Amino acid sequence: MSAHDTGRFAAAIASENARGFTAVIPDIKCVSPKEGDLLRGRDAVAAAKQLVLFGAPVLSVVTERERFGGSPELLRSVVDAAGVPVLRKDFIISEDMLEETLELGAAAVLLICAIMENATLSRLYEKSLSIGLEPFVEVCSAQEMAQAKALGARLIGVNNRNIVALELDEGGPSRTAGLSSLVPDGAILVSESGILTTQDAKMAADSGANAILVGTALWQADDMQAAYRSLRVSY
């Protein structure tokens, strides 16, 4: 896939691949249902700016408030401060939420196969495209990958953990490896969650992932910059 065939978010990933690296997408997430408070007194927007300085080509922001401690306001602040394309991560289930996402300045929006009927997924996918948002379709099974393919999805994430159970399980990049052969030709593949080490990042990259989405491993690291660099593996 060439950068000319994509939106800003996917194009930034493709540019990182062209430089020889699997893109690392830092996940700006305040709370983990499994690990608890991730910020530990830090400012999420300041950290986002630092991650861009470390080399992050794009960012992800979790806006779900009740269980993940996010907010639409956090997304707006990160978009305004970071200067790179941003993905909104939330349980998006309505066209109104898509309109809000666009107004907040996000470049891409997460659409999770596991939380909606196929007809709703298709409607939200087409609505995203029509208003200029890049739909980031999240799958966790062969059946959901088939749904993404039927949509014509160009940006696909494999969630290595069970989002319906709030990612409390121990999944890792082996799920990405198991589904990578089913990815539609030309689509950008992102391995999400459960990537904690350089070895995990390499497994995802070796299975064909164009990018890895990482939150907890960065937030819990003693040195976030060193952690980021350790996960930026060859593509």
C-alpha positions in Angstrom: 0.0 0.0 0.0 1.4 3.4 -0.9 1.0 6.5 1.2 -1.0 8.0 -1.6 -3.7 5.3 -1.1 -4.2 6.1 2.6 -5.3 8.6 5.1 -2.9 10.4 7.4 -2.7 7.8 10.1 -2.0 4.9 7.8 0.4 6.9 5.7 2.5 7.8 8.8 2.7 4.1 9.6 3.7 3.3 6.0 6.4 6.0 6.1 7.9 4.4 9.3 7.9 1.1 7.5 9.7 2.8 4.5 12.4 3.9 7.0 12.9 0.2 7.9 11.0 0.0 11.2 7.7 -1.5 12.5 5.8 1.5 13.7 5.3 1.8 17.5 2.0 3.4 18.3 2.0 4.6 21.9 -1.4 4.2 23.6 -2.2 7.2 25.8 -4.1 5.4 28.5 -4.6 6.7 32.0 -5.9 3.5 33.7 -5.6 -0.2 32.9 -8.4 -2.4 34.2 -5.7 -5.0 34.9 -2.8 -2.9 36.1 -4.5 0.1 37.6 -3.3 3.7 37.5 -0.7 4.1 34.7 0.0 7.8 34.9 1.2 7.7 38.5 1.0 11.5 38.8 2.3 12.2 35.3 0.6 14.5 32.8 -0.7 12.4 29.9 -0.4 15.3 27.3 3.2 16.1 28.3 4.0 12.4 28.0 2.4 12.3 24.5 4.5 15.1 23.4 7.6 13.4 24.7 6.7 10.2 22.8 6.5 12.1 19.6 10.0 13.5 20.3 11.2 10.0 20.9 10.0 9.2 17.3 6.3 8.1 17.5 4.8 8.6 14.1 1.2 8.4 15.4 -0.5 8.2 18.7 -3.6 6.4 20.2 -5.7 8.0 22.9 -8.2 6.0 25.0 -11.2 8.2 25.7 -13.4 5.7 27.6 -13.9 7.3 31.0 -15.4 4.8 33.5 -12.9 1.9 33.2 -9.9 3.5 31.4 -9.8 7.0 32.9 -9.9 8.7 29.5 -12.0 11.6 28.1 -12.8 13.4 24.9 -11.1 16.4 26.4 -7.9 14.3 26.7 -8.1 13.4 23.0 -8.5 17.1 22.0 -5.6 18.1 24.1 -3.3 15.4 22.7 -4.3 16.3 19.1 -3.6 19.9 19.7 -0.2 19.3 21.4 1.3 16.3 19.6 1.3 17.3 15.9 0.9 13.7 14.6 -2.2 11.8 13.5 -4.1 10.4 16.4 -6.4 7.3 16.7 -9.4 7.5 19.0 -9.9 4.3 21.0 -13.3 3.9 22.7 -16.3 1.7 22.4 -17.7 3.5 19.4 -21.3 2.4 18.6 -23.0 5.4 17.0 -22.7 7.9 14.2 -22.9 10.7 16.8 -19.7 9.3 18.3 -18.0 9.4 14.9 -19.0 13.0 14.4 -17.7 13.8 17.9 -14.4 12.0 17.0 -14.0 14.2 13.9 -14.7 17.4 15.8 -12.1 16.5 18.4 -9.5 16.3 15.6 -8.7 12.6 15.5 -7.5 11.2 12.2 -8.7 7.6 12.8 -11.3 5.9 14.9 -11.4 2.4 16.4 -14.3 0.1 15.3 -14.4 -3.1 17.3 -16.0 -6.1 15.6 -16.6 -7.9 18.9 -19.0 -5.3 20.3 -21.4 -4.8 17.4 -23.5 -6.5 14.8 -22.1 -6.7 11.3 -24.7 -4.3 9.9 -23.8 -1.7 12.5 -20.1 -2.2 11.8 -20.7 -1.7 8.1 -22.7 1.4 8.6 -20.1 3.0 10.9 -17.3 2.0 8.6 -19.0 3.7 5.6 -19.9 6.7 7.7 -16.3 7.1 8.9 -15.1 7.2 5.3 -17.7 9.6 4.2 -16.7 12.2 6.8 -13.0 11.8 6.4 -12.1 9.5 9.4 -9.9 6.5 8.8 -11.7 3.4 10.2 -9.4 1.2 12.2 -11.1 -2.2 12.3 -10.2 -4.3 15.3 -10.5 -8.1 15.1 -9.6 -11.0 17.3 -10.6 -14.1 15.3 -10.7 -15.5 11.8 -14.4 -14.8 11.5 -13.8 -11.1 12.4 -10.9 -10.9 10.0 -13.3 -12.1 7.3 -15.7 -9.3 8.3 -12.9 -6.8 8.0 -12.0 -8.1 4.6 -15.6 -7.9 3.4 -15.7 -4.3 4.4 -12.6 -3.6 2.4 -10.8 -2.5 5.5 -7.3 -0.9 4.8 -6.3 -0.5 8.5 -6.8 -3.6 10.6 -5.8 -4.2 14.3 -5.6 -7.6 15.9 -6.3 -7.3 19.6 -4.1 -9.9 21.3 -6.3 -9.8 24.3 -10.1 -10.1 25.0 -11.5 -6.5 24.8 -15.0 -7.8 25.9 -13.4 -8.9 29.2 -11.5 -5.5 29.3 -8.2 -7.1 28.4 -7.8 -8.8 31.7 -6.4 -12.0 30.1 -2.8 -12.8 29.3 -2.9 -12.7 25.4 0.2 -11.8 23.4 1.4 -11.4 19.8 0.9 -15.1 19.0 -2.7 -14.2 18.2 -1.4 -11.7 15.6 0.9 -14.4 14.2 -2.0 -16.8 14.0 -4.2 -14.4 12.0 -1.7 -12.7 9.9 -2.0 -15.0 6.9 -5.7 -13.9 6.7 -5.0 -10.2 6.4 -6.3 -8.8 3.1 -3.7 -7.9 0.5 -2.6 -4.2 0.8 -4.0 -3.7 4.3 -2.0 -2.3 7.1 -1.8 -4.7 10.1 -1.4 -3.5 13.7 -0.7 -5.8 16.6 -2.5 -4.5 19.7 -2.0 -5.2 23.4 0.1 -7.8 25.2 3.4 -6.5 23.7 5.7 -6.1 26.6 9.3 -6.9 25.3 11.5 -6.6 22.3 10.9 -10.3 21.7 7.1 -9.6 21.6 7.6 -6.8 19.1 9.8 -9.0 16.9 7.2 -11.7 16.9 4.6 -9.3 15.8 6.9 -7.8 13.1 8.0 -11.2 11.9 4.4 -12.2 11.5 3.8 -9.2 9.2 2.6 -6.5 11.5 3.2 -3.0 10.1 2.8 -1.6 13.6 2.4 -2.4 17.2 0.2 -0.6 19.6 1.7 -0.4 23.1 0.4 1.1 26.3 1.2 -0.5 29.6 4.8 -1.5 28.7 5.6 2.1 28.1 3.8 3.6 31.1 5.3 1.1 33.5 8.9 1.4 32.2 11.4 3.1 34.4 12.7 4.9 31.3 9.9 5.5 28.7 12.3 6.6 26.0 14.5 3.4 26.4 11.3 1.3 26.4 10.1 3.0 23.2 13.4 2.4 21.4 13.5 -1.2 22.5 10.1 -1.8 20.9 11.0 -0.1 17.6 12.2 -3.2 15.8 13.2 -3.7 12.1 10.4 -4.1 9.6 
